[in-house]
């Protein structure tokens, strides 16, 4: 299964074994992609499934605490009253609760694996400006350079306002892909871009270099954008 619906818990047959099969098939697919260093959009989706499952489980637990309880006795050690719930989940809610109990640690484990791989990728990247950095850096070009293949993927970037977590959002658009050689330097690439796209006569240009052959769109680009956001924020 290549994708898990946001309504996977309630869609179709509500049966623990069936939902377990659906979930494990999805997790197996994502784990395979992670092993191929294809991290996005799978990592973000797993995080969303984990967070929504935890929220739903907490809501179910909170709902139970609102129902009245009967006095069942007294704890002679702690000198506290002992209560028992008068509310009992119906079979539908019990089945959902069982599925969530199984799913949450599965999502958590896979999310941690993806985050660990993502951190490894970011740790291997370096960022440097190309040429003179202008005063205005909110818009320009991003070079993603893979050392092994000497391939440079060029993006036009634009920094937008902060998101809900007070982090800068960097939007990108692919422009070109160039094989680097002795006569094709990063400075030459920047000059050629200013000739082709005159609306940016003196663009801010940054190069993110990777020593490994990670996929560009699914792994390197998200990592490079976060690296740039940290760079602009002085982190």
NORQUI-V923051 format. One record per residue. N is the residue number from 1. SS is DSSP state (helix for helix, strand for strand, loop for the rest). OMEGA is omega as a letter, one per 20 degrees, with the letter a starting at -180 (* if undefined). Layout:
N:SS:OMEGA, N:SS:OMEGA
This chain:
1:loop:a, 2:loop:a, 3:loop:r, 4:loop:a, 5:loop:r, 6:loop:r, 7:loop:a, 8:loop:a, 9:loop:a, 10:loop:r, 11:loop:r, 12:loop:a, 13:loop:r, 14:loop:a, 15:loop:a, 16:helix:a, 17:helix:r, 18:helix:r, 19:helix:r, 20:helix:r, 21:helix:r, 22:helix:a, 23:helix:a, 24:helix:r, 25:helix:r, 26:helix:a, 27:helix:r, 28:helix:r, 29:helix:a, 30:helix:r, 31:helix:r, 32:helix:r, 33:helix:r, 34:helix:r, 35:helix:r, 36:loop:a, 37:loop:r, 38:loop:a, 39:loop:a, 40:loop:j, 41:loop:a, 42:helix:a, 43:helix:r, 44:helix:a, 45:helix:r, 46:helix:r, 47:helix:r, 48:helix:r, 49:helix:r, 50:helix:a, 51:helix:r, 52:helix:r, 53:helix:r, 54:helix:r, 55:helix:a, 56:helix:r, 57:helix:r, 58:helix:r, 59:helix:r, 60:helix:r, 61:helix:r, 62:helix:a, 63:helix:a, 64:helix:a, 65:helix:a, 66:loop:r, 67:loop:a, 68:loop:r, 69:strand:r, 70:strand:r, 71:strand:a, 72:strand:a, 73:strand:a, 74:strand:r, 75:strand:a, 76:loop:r, 77:loop:a, 78:loop:a, 79:loop:r, 80:strand:r, 81:strand:r, 82:strand:a, 83:strand:r, 84:strand:a, 85:strand:r, 86:loop:a, 87:loop:r, 88:loop:r, 89:loop:r, 90:loop:a, 91:helix:a, 92:helix:a, 93:helix:r, 94:helix:r, 95:helix:r, 96:helix:r, 97:helix:r, 98:helix:r, 99:helix:r, 100:helix:r, 101:helix:r, 102:helix:a, 103:helix:a, 104:helix:r, 105:helix:r, 106:helix:r, 107:helix:a, 108:helix:a, 109:helix:a, 110:helix:r, 111:helix:r, 112:helix:r, 113:helix:r, 114:helix:r, 115:helix:r, 116:helix:r, 117:helix:a, 118:helix:r, 119:helix:r, 120:helix:r, 121:helix:a, 122:helix:a, 123:helix:a, 124:helix:a, 125:loop:r, 126:strand:a, 127:strand:r, 128:strand:r, 129:strand:r, 130:loop:a, 131:loop:a, 132:loop:r, 133:loop:r, 134:loop:r, 135:loop:a, 136:loop:a, 137:loop:a, 138:loop:a, 139:strand:a, 140:strand:a, 141:strand:r, 142:strand:r, 143:strand:r, 144:strand:a, 145:strand:r, 146:strand:a, 147:loop:a, 148:loop:a, 149:loop:a, 150:loop:a, 151:strand:r, 152:strand:r, 153:strand:a, 154:strand:r, 155:strand:r, 156:strand:a, 157:strand:r, 158:strand:r, 159:strand:r, 160:strand:a, 161:strand:a, 162:strand:r, 163:loop:a, 164:loop:r, 165:loop:r, 166:loop:r, 167:loop:r, 168:strand:r, 169:strand:r, 170:strand:r, 171:strand:a, 172:strand:r, 173:strand:a, 174:strand:a, 175:strand:a, 176:strand:r, 177:strand:a, 178:strand:r, 179:strand:a, 180:loop:r, 181:strand:a, 182:loop:a, 183:loop:a, 184:strand:r, 185:loop:r, 186:helix:r, 187:helix:r, 188:helix:r, 189:helix:r, 190:helix:r, 191:helix:a, 192:helix:r, 193:helix:r, 194:helix:r, 195:helix:a, 196:helix:a, 197:loop:a, 198:loop:r, 199:loop:r, 200:loop:a, 201:loop:r, 202:loop:a, 203:loop:r, 204:strand:a, 205:strand:a, 206:strand:r, 207:strand:r, 208:strand:a, 209:strand:r, 210:strand:r, 211:loop:a, 212:loop:a, 213:loop:r, 214:loop:r, 215:loop:a, 216:helix:a, 217:helix:a, 218:helix:a, 219:helix:a, 220:helix:a, 221:helix:r, 222:helix:r, 223:helix:r, 224:helix:r, 225:helix:r, 226:helix:r, 227:helix:r, 228:helix:r, 229:helix:r, 230:helix:r, 231:helix:r, 232:helix:a, 233:helix:r, 234:loop:a, 235:loop:*
